[in-house]
Amino acid sequence: MTHAVQPRSGRQLRIAGHGYEAAIASVGASLRTLTFEGRDLVVPFDADEVRPGYRGTTLAPWPNRIVDGRYRFGGVEHRLALTEPGRGQALHGLLAWAEFSDRLILDDRVVLAAVIEPQTGYPFRVEVETEYRLDADGLRQTVTAHNLGTDAAPWGTGPHPYLVAGAGGVDDWTLTLPASEVLTVTPDRLSPVALEGVSEHPEWDFRAARRIGDVFIDHAFTGLAREDGVAEVRLVSDAGTGVAMRFDERCPWVQVHTADNPGIDAIHRIGLAVEPMTCPPDAFNSGTDVVVLAPGAAHAASWLISAV
């Protein structure tokens, strides 16, 4: 018996248009590459590579961390697997390593889907559909959840791309982040502490564009200034090339991370993670902006990556 050998990151789906090209890997519905006129807009990874961490994956049914992997919902305590064992947290949901099935494949658009089956810690059945679509504005991803079960389910989502502005690395690029508030965290486990104004933490105040330098960022931001309901995070190189990420009020939060990996030069601060989120870290415990999906209900959120 013979069988076709699939790349480690899954089936490869390629879309193109308007100068953009993207490759989506079926494992985690991950954005593997995105270029504009041949220039990388995200940190890529190889098709036959085990995806490095959460690079480019779709985060569901929660983004970021659930502290200690425990939360209460509907009066019941749930305990999740600690997928970030070094910090004792449940990180980035349940679909990062799931195989998504094809629902639609076109030259400039693909739709993939997977079902979160009831399991320990999340006894709910939710179908997750993600669409990647290219047009003149860039690459738009839309994630839609459908509650297929008989009980209400907690829900949150977001993406995990590492943006690339051009030559150099994170320290060399200029960031515009129109957020007036930052969620501070503990230094060891990155557990949420308090929501504070960025005016109290000038190292994380990027409301006026400035070079990132050597500042460490792995924080959620909110209080986002918007134009016509849309917030924009912009990253620009010294040469003037760059990348922007835009999202509407369905994502009132954005996680930003400088990809610090000291001692591992190949990946240390080579891209800036920008993750629009429908809810903040540990939202299943705080209740902040958690979407409660009634049986049969759906919820959609989207974000756009564009060349600058």
C-alpha positions in Angstrom: 0.0 0.0 0.0 1.3 3.5 -0.9 0.1 6.9 0.2 0.8 10.5 -0.7 3.2 12.2 1.7 1.9 15.4 3.0 4.1 18.3 4.1 4.5 18.6 7.8 2.5 21.8 7.9 -0.4 20.2 6.0 -1.9 20.8 2.6 -0.7 23.9 0.8 -3.3 26.3 -0.5 -2.0 29.2 -2.6 -3.9 32.4 -3.5 -2.7 35.4 -5.5 -4.0 38.8 -6.8 -3.2 42.5 -7.0 0.5 41.9 -6.4 -0.1 39.8 -3.3 0.6 36.1 -2.9 -0.2 33.9 0.1 0.2 30.3 1.2 -2.1 28.8 3.8 -1.2 25.6 5.5 -4.1 23.3 6.5 -2.7 22.5 9.9 -4.1 25.3 12.1 -5.4 27.1 9.0 -2.0 28.9 9.2 -0.8 31.8 7.2 2.5 30.3 6.1 3.6 33.1 3.7 2.4 36.5 2.5 4.2 38.7 0.0 3.5 41.8 -1.9 5.5 42.2 -5.1 7.9 39.6 -3.8 8.4 41.3 -0.4 7.6 39.4 2.8 4.9 40.9 4.9 5.0 38.2 7.5 7.7 35.9 8.8 7.4 32.8 6.6 8.0 29.1 7.4 8.7 26.2 5.1 5.9 23.9 3.9 7.7 20.8 5.2 8.5 22.3 8.6 6.6 21.8 11.8 5.1 25.2 12.2 7.3 27.2 14.7 5.1 27.8 17.7 1.9 29.6 16.8 3.3 31.5 13.8 0.5 32.4 11.5 -2.1 30.1 13.1 -5.8 30.7 13.8 -6.5 31.1 17.6 -9.8 29.6 18.7 -11.9 29.3 20.9 -9.8 31.7 22.8 -6.7 33.8 22.1 -3.8 34.2 24.4 -3.7 32.7 27.9 -6.2 31.2 30.4 -4.4 31.4 33.7 -3.7 27.9 35.3 -6.0 26.5 32.5 -9.0 27.0 34.8 -12.2 29.0 34.3 -15.8 28.9 35.3 -18.7 29.2 32.8 -22.3 28.6 33.5 -21.6 27.9 37.1 -19.2 25.0 36.2 -15.5 24.9 36.7 -13.5 23.7 33.7 -9.8 22.6 33.6 -7.9 22.7 30.4 -4.6 21.1 29.4 -1.6 23.3 30.1 -0.3 23.9 26.6 2.3 26.4 27.9 3.8 24.1 30.6 6.7 26.4 31.4 4.2 29.0 32.6 1.4 26.7 33.6 -1.1 28.3 31.2 -3.6 27.2 28.6 -2.4 29.0 25.5 -4.1 30.1 22.2 -7.1 27.7 22.1 -7.6 24.2 20.8 -7.2 24.4 17.0 -3.5 25.3 16.5 -2.6 21.8 15.5 -5.9 20.7 14.0 -6.3 19.7 10.4 -8.8 22.0 8.6 -10.8 20.7 5.7 -11.3 22.5 2.4 -14.7 24.2 2.0 -13.9 26.5 -1.0 -10.8 27.0 -3.1 -10.5 29.8 -5.7 -7.6 31.7 -7.2 -7.9 34.5 -4.7 -9.9 33.0 -1.9 -9.9 29.9 0.2 -12.3 28.8 3.0 -11.3 26.1 5.5 -13.2 24.6 8.4 -12.7 22.5 11.5 -14.9 21.4 14.4 -14.0 21.7 18.1 -15.5 18.6 19.5 -16.6 18.5 23.2 -13.7 17.6 25.4 -12.2 18.0 28.8 -12.1 21.7 29.7 -14.3 22.8 26.7 -17.4 20.5 26.5 -18.9 22.4 23.6 -19.2 21.7 19.9 -18.2 24.7 17.8 -17.5 24.7 14.1 -14.8 27.2 13.1 -14.7 28.5 9.5 -11.9 30.7 8.3 -11.7 32.6 5.0 -8.6 34.1 3.5 -9.4 36.5 0.6 -7.0 38.7 -1.4 -8.1 41.9 -3.1 -6.5 45.3 -3.9 -6.5 46.2 -0.2 -4.5 43.1 0.9 -5.3 39.9 2.7 -8.4 39.7 4.8 -9.0 36.8 7.1 -12.5 36.2 8.5 -13.1 33.7 11.3 -16.7 32.6 11.9 -17.8 30.4 14.8 -21.1 28.3 14.7 -22.3 26.8 17.9 -23.4 23.3 16.9 -24.2 22.1 20.4 -27.1 22.4 22.8 -25.4 24.6 25.4 -24.1 28.1 25.3 -20.4 28.3 24.7 -17.7 30.9 25.5 -15.8 32.1 22.5 -12.9 34.3 21.4 -10.6 34.4 18.4 -7.7 36.1 16.8 -4.7 35.5 14.4 -1.0 35.2 15.1 1.0 36.7 12.3 4.5 38.0 12.8 4.7 41.2 10.6 7.8 42.2 8.7 8.3 45.8 7.6 11.4 45.3 5.4 15.1 45.0 6.0 16.4 44.7 9.5 14.4 43.5 12.5 12.1 44.6 15.2 14.6 47.0 16.8 15.0 48.9 13.6 11.3 49.4 12.7 8.9 52.2 13.5 5.6 51.3 15.1 2.3 53.1 15.3 -0.1 51.6 17.8 -3.1 53.8 18.5 -3.8 52.3 22.0 -4.3 54.3 25.1 -4.4 51.4 27.5 -2.2 48.4 28.2 -2.9 45.2 30.2 0.1 44.8 32.5 1.3 41.3 33.3 3.5 39.4 35.7 7.1 39.0 34.5 7.3 35.3 35.0 4.0 33.9 33.7 2.6 36.8 31.8 -0.6 36.6 33.7 -2.8 39.7 33.6 -2.5 42.2 36.4 -4.2 45.5 35.7 -5.4 47.7 32.8 -3.4 51.0 32.9 -2.9 54.0 30.7 0.1 53.9 28.4 0.9 57.4 29.7 2.0 55.6 32.9 4.2 53.2 30.8 5.9 55.4 28.2 7.9 52.4 26.9 4.7 51.0 25.5 3.2 54.2 24.3 3.3 54.1 20.5 0.4 56.4 19.8 2.9 58.6 18.0 5.0 56.6 15.6 8.5 55.8 16.9 11.2 53.3 16.6 10.7 50.2 18.7 14.4 49.9 19.7 15.2 47.3 22.4 11.9 47.6 24.3 10.3 44.2 25.3 6.5 43.9 24.4 4.3 41.0 25.1 1.1 42.8 26.1 -2.5 43.3 25.2 -3.6 46.8 24.3 -7.0 48.5 24.1 -8.6 51.9 24.1 -7.9 52.0 20.4 -8.3 55.1 18.4 -10.3 54.3 15.2 -11.2 56.0 11.9 -14.6 55.0 10.7 -14.6 52.3 13.2 -11.3 50.8 12.1 -8.0 50.7 14.1 -4.7 50.4 12.3 -1.3 49.1 13.6 1.5 50.2 11.3 5.1 49.0 11.0 7.6 50.8 8.8 11.3 50.3 8.0 13.9 53.0 7.5 13.5 52.5 3.7 9.9 53.4 3.9 8.5 50.0 3.2 6.1 48.5 5.7 3.0 46.6 6.6 -0.3 47.6 8.3 -3.0 45.6 10.1 -6.5 46.9 10.3 -9.5 45.6 12.3 -12.9 46.9 13.4 -14.8 47.1 16.7 -15.3 43.3 16.8 -11.7 43.2 17.9 -11.4 45.7 20.8 -8.0 44.3 21.8 -4.7 43.7 20.1 -1.7 41.7 21.5 1.7 42.9 20.4 4.9 40.8 20.9 8.5 41.5 19.9 9.3 37.8 19.5 12.1 37.8 22.0 14.2 34.6 21.8 17.6 35.5 23.3 20.4 33.3 22.2 18.5 32.1 19.1 19.6 34.6 16.5 17.6 32.9 13.7 14.3 33.9 15.3 15.1 36.5 17.9 13.1 39.7 17.2 12.8 38.9 13.5 9.1 39.9 13.3 6.5 41.7 15.3 3.4 39.7 16.3 0.3 41.7 15.9 -2.8 39.8 17.0 -6.2 41.5 16.9 -8.4 39.8 19.5 -12.1 39.7 20.3 -11.3 39.4 24.0 -8.2 40.0 26.2 -5.9 37.4 27.9 -7.7 35.3 30.6 -11.1 36.5 29.4 -12.8 33.3 30.3 -12.1 34.2 33.9 -12.5 38.0 33.8 -15.5 37.8 31.5 -14.3 40.8 29.6 -15.6 40.9 26.0 -16.2 37.1 26.0 -18.6 36.2 23.3 -21.3 33.8 24.6 -22.5 31.7 21.7 -26.0 30.5 22.1 -27.0 27.2 20.6 -27.3 27.7 16.8 -25.7 31.2 17.0 -22.8 32.4 14.9 -20.1 35.1 15.4 -17.6 36.5 12.9 -14.5 38.7 13.2 -12.0 39.8 10.6 -8.7 41.6 10.1 -6.7 42.9 7.1 -3.0 42.8 6.4 -1.8 45.4 3.8 1.5 46.5 2.3 2.7 50.0 3.1 
